[in-house]
């Protein structure tokens, strides 16, 4: 059986306000094995009271496969991945031919005293951090 290890570049994400997620789809007819999920930090995560997260899952279970927590104090140049958050991967087997959804849970700026709807960080226009997000999958 032939295996393909692919690094899926999920783009640069600013963890503020609400933004679109991303998706992963493997080669036709292949199942996946989630190896790693990570963020290469490009803007410091210093002003958050709720940690930012990257979730990998399905429409009905957004964190079925992974939920990576980006800790407070993550600095520019840091790589936050499954070495840092050892509990991030919850289910490594990705289904064949299914669309895997990736959502970005936004951190909340420290200086916001109440939760507003829409999210308060959009009102303050402050980023709680940013980085390049990726997922590594072995397709077989």
N, C-alpha and C positions, 0 to 999 in steps of 0.2 A: 504494500500500500504506500502510495506516495504522499509525503507530508509537505506542507507549505507553511513556513512561519512568516507572518506578515505583521508589520508595525502599522497600525491604522492611525494616521494623523487626524485627530479630531479638531484641529484648529486652535487658534489663540482665543482664549476665553477671558473676559473681564467679569469677575464675580461681583456684579452690581446690577440692580434692577432685574428685569426679566429678559431673557434672550432665548433664541432658538437652541434646541439641543442638536444632537447629531445622531447618526446611525451607522451601524456596521452590517455589512452583508458579505458573507464569504463566497468563495468560488462555488459555482453551481454543483450540487450533489455532494458537497463536503460538509462534515460536522466540524465544530470548532472546540478547541481547548483553550480557555482563557488563561494566559500565562502571567500577564502583568497589566496594570493600569497605572498611569502616572501623570504628573504635572511637572513641567520644568518652569519654575517660578520666574516671571519677568517683572512683577510688581509685588512688593512686600505685602504679606498678610499680617498687618500689625493692628488694624483698627476693627477687629471683629469680635463680637461677643457670642455669635453663633458660628461655628466653623463651617467653612465651605466644603462641599462634597461633590464628587463625581459618581453618578450611579449608572450602572449598566444592567439593563433588564428588558422587560417586555411592557406592552401597553397596560396590562393588568397587574404587573408586579415590577415596578420600576427599578428595584434593586435586587432582582432575582439572582443575578450573577456576581455583582460587585457593588460595594459602596466605599469609595476611597475618601477618607477624611483628611482635609488639608489643615494641619494644626496651626494655631496662633503662632506668630513669630516666624513663619516660613519666609526666608529672605530671597532676594534676587539671586539666581544661580542655583538655588536648592532644587533637588529633584525629590518630589514626594511620590513614592510608589509603594508597592507591596513589601518592600524592605522596611519602610518607615511604618506603614499601617499593615501589620501582618494579618489582620482579620478582614482586610478589604474584600478578598475574593470569597464569595459565599457558595457559588456553584460553578465549577469550571467548565462543565460540558455545555457548549452552545448548540442549539438545534440546527439540523440541516435545512437549508433554504429559507430560514426565517429571517426577518428583519429584526436586528437587535438594536434597541433604543438606548441612547446615552443622554442623560439629563444632567444639568449643572445646577446644583443647589447653591443659592447665593448666600454668602455670609452677610451678617447684619452689622453695620458700623456701630462701634462702641458708644458714640455720643448720642445715639437715638434712645430716648427714654420710653417711648411707647411704640407698640406695633400698629402700623397703619395699613390700610388697604386702599390703593396699591402699596407695594413694599416701600418702607420708609427710605431705604437707601437710594431709591430713584429720586426722592425729593431733595436729599442732601447732595446728590451728584458726586458722592465720594465713592471711590472704588475701595473694596475691601481686599483687593488682591487680583492678580492676573497671572496667566501662564499658558504654555502650550500643552494641550492634553493629548495623550496617546493611549492606545491599548495594543497589547501584543497577543496575537492569537495563533496557535498552531492549528491549521486546517488539515483534516485527514479524510 
